[in-house]
């Protein structure tokens, strides 16, 4: 008999799978890397096991995804492990506050900027309980209105002297790499990692952005490095910092 926790795990898997479909990351009949066979190969190690994935997706079938496969799914598709394994938080780490459709102001009692930790923002469960949106604070500051803003404290000295250890940065998500401007400071979120760096686009021979060059302000201690751009890469322009007096 399947334990209740495995059934609940499988229910969350179904929800995540549907969201990945909505985002176009999975296209069941696709033959160019996004199909069911490709998904089965990543999660189960064999592209011929698409029928097993379909069994997991069928609520009338008794077969359920296991915890090892669920963790592979998180690693491969940038899913929040805290959500999928423990049922805590949201599927992709957190939800930024949105504009109300009929107003330029969000609910006054909350503010329009989500304050969290860098670890939670990256979608990593750093302790038992993990990340929970409802336990995080919202605030506002003069001159910054609208939705889609997130703030978190900086850990480390890689961006000194421009951004100090302990400073809080406020970021706004951009739509994609084509909106990115070289040599500006961004928070780059990808597969559970988060960096705040100067960023440059790197292109292939066809002019497509394939990698980002991430450059620290403290270049004497930290060398530049490259990060691959994929469908899970998220970019947030740093628009403000808050420092201690």
FIDOMI-771520 format. One record per residue (C-alpha): x, y, z; residue number from 1. Coordinates in Angstrom, 1 decimal, padded with zeros to 4 digits. Layout:
REM residues N
- X|Y|Z|NUM .
...
This chain:
REM residues 245
- 000.0|000.0|000.0|1 .
- 001.3|003.5|-000.9|2 .
- 001.8|005.7|002.1|3 .
- -000.1|009.0|002.3|4 .
- 003.1|011.0|002.1|5 .
- 003.9|009.4|-001.2|6 .
- 000.4|010.2|-002.5|7 .
- 000.8|013.8|-001.4|8 .
- 004.2|013.9|-003.1|9 .
- 002.7|012.6|-006.3|10 .
- -000.1|015.2|-006.1|11 .
- 002.5|018.0|-005.9|12 .
- 004.4|016.4|-008.8|13 .
- 001.3|016.5|-010.9|14 .
- 000.9|020.2|-010.1|15 .
- 004.6|020.9|-011.0|16 .
- 004.3|019.0|-014.2|17 .
- 001.2|021.0|-015.2|18 .
- 003.0|024.3|-014.5|19 .
- 006.0|023.2|-016.6|20 .
- 003.6|022.4|-019.4|21 .
- 002.0|025.8|-019.1|22 .
- 005.5|027.4|-019.3|23 .
- 006.3|025.4|-022.4|24 .
- 009.2|023.7|-020.7|25 .
- 007.5|020.3|-021.4|26 .
- 005.6|019.6|-024.6|27 .
- 004.3|016.0|-024.5|28 .
- 004.6|015.3|-028.2|29 .
- 007.7|017.4|-028.9|30 .
- 010.6|015.8|-030.7|31 .
- 013.2|018.5|-030.0|32 .
- 014.1|018.0|-026.4|33 .
- 011.0|018.9|-024.5|34 .
- 008.9|015.7|-025.1|35 .
- 007.7|013.1|-022.6|36 .
- 010.6|010.8|-023.6|37 .
- 013.1|013.5|-022.9|38 .
- 011.5|014.2|-019.5|39 .
- 011.5|010.4|-018.7|40 .
- 015.2|010.2|-019.6|41 .
- 016.1|013.0|-017.2|42 .
- 013.9|011.8|-014.3|43 .
- 014.0|008.0|-014.7|44 .
- 017.1|007.5|-016.8|45 .
- 015.4|006.0|-019.8|46 .
- 013.4|007.8|-022.5|47 .
- 011.3|004.7|-023.1|48 .
- 009.7|005.1|-019.6|49 .
- 007.3|007.8|-020.7|50 .
- 004.5|005.4|-019.8|51 .
- 005.6|005.4|-016.2|52 .
- 005.5|009.2|-016.1|53 .
- 002.0|009.0|-017.5|54 .
- 001.1|006.6|-014.8|55 .
- 002.3|009.1|-012.2|56 .
- 000.1|011.7|-013.8|57 .
- -003.0|009.5|-013.7|58 .
- -004.7|009.9|-010.4|59 .
- -006.5|006.6|-010.9|60 .
- -003.1|004.8|-011.1|61 .
- -001.5|003.5|-007.9|62 .
- 002.0|004.2|-009.1|63 .
- 003.6|007.3|-007.5|64 .
- 006.9|009.2|-008.0|65 .
- 009.5|008.4|-005.3|66 .
- 011.6|010.9|-003.4|67 .
- 014.8|010.2|-005.3|68 .
- 013.1|010.9|-008.6|69 .
- 011.5|014.0|-007.1|70 .
- 014.9|015.4|-006.1|71 .
- 016.2|014.8|-009.6|72 .
- 013.2|016.7|-011.0|73 .
- 014.1|019.7|-008.8|74 .
- 017.7|019.7|-010.0|75 .
- 016.8|019.3|-013.7|76 .
- 014.0|021.8|-013.8|77 .
- 014.7|024.4|-011.2|78 .
- 011.8|023.3|-008.9|79 .
- 011.8|024.4|-005.3|80 .
- 012.7|021.2|-003.4|81 .
- 011.1|022.5|-000.2|82 .
- 007.8|022.6|-002.0|83 .
- 008.0|019.3|-003.9|84 .
- 009.5|017.2|-001.0|85 .
- 007.9|018.8|002.0|86 .
- 004.9|020.7|000.6|87 .
- 006.3|024.1|001.9|88 .
- 006.3|027.3|-000.1|89 .
- 005.6|027.5|-003.8|90 .
- 006.7|025.3|-006.8|91 .
- 009.4|027.7|-008.0|92 .
- 010.5|029.3|-004.7|93 .
- 008.3|032.3|-004.2|94 .
- 005.7|034.5|-005.9|95 .
- 006.6|038.2|-006.3|96 .
- 003.8|040.6|-005.5|97 .
- 001.9|041.7|-008.5|98 .
- 000.1|044.9|-009.6|99 .
- -003.6|045.0|-008.8|100 .
- -005.4|045.2|-012.2|101 .
- -007.4|048.3|-011.3|102 .
- -004.8|050.2|-009.3|103 .
- -001.2|051.4|-009.2|104 .
- -001.0|050.6|-005.5|105 .
- -000.8|047.2|-003.8|106 .
- -002.6|046.4|-000.6|107 .
- -001.4|049.1|001.7|108 .
- -001.0|047.0|004.8|109 .
- 001.7|044.8|003.0|110 .
- 003.7|047.2|000.9|111 .
- 004.9|046.3|-002.6|112 .
- 008.4|044.9|-001.9|113 .
- 008.9|041.3|-000.8|114 .
- 011.7|041.0|001.8|115 .
- 013.3|037.6|002.1|116 .
- 016.7|035.9|002.4|117 .
- 019.1|035.2|-000.4|118 .
- 018.8|031.5|000.2|119 .
- 015.0|031.5|000.0|120 .
- 015.1|033.7|-003.0|121 .
- 017.3|031.1|-004.7|122 .
- 014.7|028.5|-004.0|123 .
- 016.9|026.5|-001.6|124 .
- 015.6|025.0|001.6|125 .
- 018.2|026.1|004.1|126 .
- 016.6|024.7|007.2|127 .
- 013.7|022.5|008.4|128 .
- 010.5|024.4|007.4|129 .
- 012.2|025.9|004.3|130 .
- 010.8|028.9|002.6|131 .
- 007.2|030.1|003.1|132 .
- 005.9|033.2|001.3|133 .
- 003.4|034.0|004.0|134 .
- 006.1|034.3|006.7|135 .
- 008.1|036.9|004.8|136 .
- 007.6|040.7|005.2|137 .
- 006.5|043.3|002.7|138 .
- 007.6|046.9|002.9|139 .
- 007.6|050.0|000.8|140 .
- 010.0|053.0|000.4|141 .
- 009.4|056.4|-001.2|142 .
- 010.1|056.5|-005.0|143 .
- 009.6|052.7|-005.6|144 .
- 006.1|051.8|-006.6|145 .
- 004.5|048.9|-008.5|146 .
- 004.8|045.2|-008.2|147 .
- 007.4|042.6|-009.0|148 .
- 010.0|043.9|-006.5|149 .
- 012.0|041.7|-004.1|150 .
- 014.7|042.6|-001.5|151 .
- 017.3|040.5|000.3|152 .
- 020.5|041.0|002.2|153 .
- 023.9|040.5|000.7|154 .
- 026.2|037.9|002.2|155 .
- 029.9|038.3|001.5|156 .
- 032.3|040.9|000.0|157 .
- 032.4|040.0|-003.7|158 .
- 030.7|043.3|-004.7|159 .
- 032.6|045.6|-002.4|160 .
- 033.1|048.6|-002.4|161 .
- 029.9|049.1|-004.4|162 .
- 027.7|046.8|-002.3|163 .
- 028.8|045.9|001.2|164 .
- 028.3|042.8|003.2|165 .
- 024.9|043.2|005.0|166 .
- 023.5|045.7|002.5|167 .
- 020.0|045.0|001.3|168 .
- 019.4|045.1|-002.5|169 .
- 016.1|045.7|-004.1|170 .
- 015.6|044.1|-007.5|171 .
- 013.0|044.0|-010.2|172 .
- 012.7|041.1|-012.6|173 .
- 013.3|041.7|-016.3|174 .
- 011.6|039.7|-019.0|175 .
- 014.8|038.0|-020.3|176 .
- 018.3|038.2|-021.5|177 .
- 017.4|040.5|-024.5|178 .
- 016.4|043.2|-022.0|179 .
- 019.7|042.9|-020.1|180 .
- 022.2|045.8|-020.5|181 .
- 025.9|044.9|-020.3|182 .
- 027.9|045.9|-017.2|183 .
- 024.9|046.7|-015.1|184 .
- 024.3|044.9|-011.7|185 .
- 021.8|042.1|-011.7|186 .
- 020.7|039.3|-009.4|187 .
- 021.1|036.1|-011.5|188 .
- 019.0|033.2|-010.3|189 .
- 019.5|029.7|-011.9|190 .
- 018.9|026.2|-010.6|191 .
- 019.0|027.1|-007.0|192 .
- 021.9|029.4|-007.2|193 .
- 021.9|033.2|-006.8|194 .
- 024.6|035.7|-007.7|195 .
- 024.7|039.5|-007.6|196 .
- 027.2|040.7|-010.1|197 .
- 028.0|042.9|-013.0|198 .
- 026.7|041.0|-016.0|199 .
- 027.7|040.8|-019.7|200 .
- 026.0|038.8|-022.4|201 .
- 028.0|036.2|-024.3|202 .
- 026.7|035.1|-027.7|203 .
- 027.3|032.3|-030.2|204 .
- 028.0|032.7|-033.9|205 .
- 024.3|033.2|-034.6|206 .
- 024.1|036.1|-032.1|207 .
- 022.1|034.1|-029.6|208 .
- 022.9|034.7|-025.9|209 .
- 024.1|031.4|-024.5|210 .
- 026.1|032.4|-021.4|211 .
- 026.4|035.3|-019.0|212 .
- 029.7|036.6|-017.8|213 .
- 029.5|037.4|-014.1|214 .
- 032.0|039.9|-012.8|215 .
- 032.6|040.9|-009.1|216 .
- 033.4|044.5|-008.1|217 .
- 036.0|043.0|-005.8|218 .
- 038.0|041.7|-008.7|219 .
- 041.2|041.2|-006.7|220 .
- 039.6|038.4|-004.7|221 .
- 037.0|037.0|-007.1|222 .
- 037.6|036.0|-010.7|223 .
- 034.9|036.4|-013.4|224 .
- 033.0|033.3|-014.4|225 .
- 030.4|032.2|-016.9|226 .
- 026.9|030.8|-016.3|227 .
- 024.9|029.1|-019.0|228 .
- 021.6|030.6|-019.9|229 .
- 018.7|028.2|-020.0|230 .
- 014.9|028.2|-019.6|231 .
- 015.3|028.4|-015.8|232 .
- 017.6|031.5|-015.7|233 .
- 015.9|034.5|-014.1|234 .
- 017.3|038.0|-014.1|235 .
- 016.6|040.8|-011.7|236 .
- 018.1|044.3|-012.1|237 .
- 019.4|045.7|-008.9|238 .
- 017.7|049.1|-008.7|239 .
- 018.4|050.2|-005.1|240 .
- 020.5|049.3|-002.1|241 .
- 019.9|050.0|001.5|242 .
- 023.0|050.4|003.8|243 .
- 023.5|050.8|007.5|244 .
- 024.1|054.3|008.7|245 .
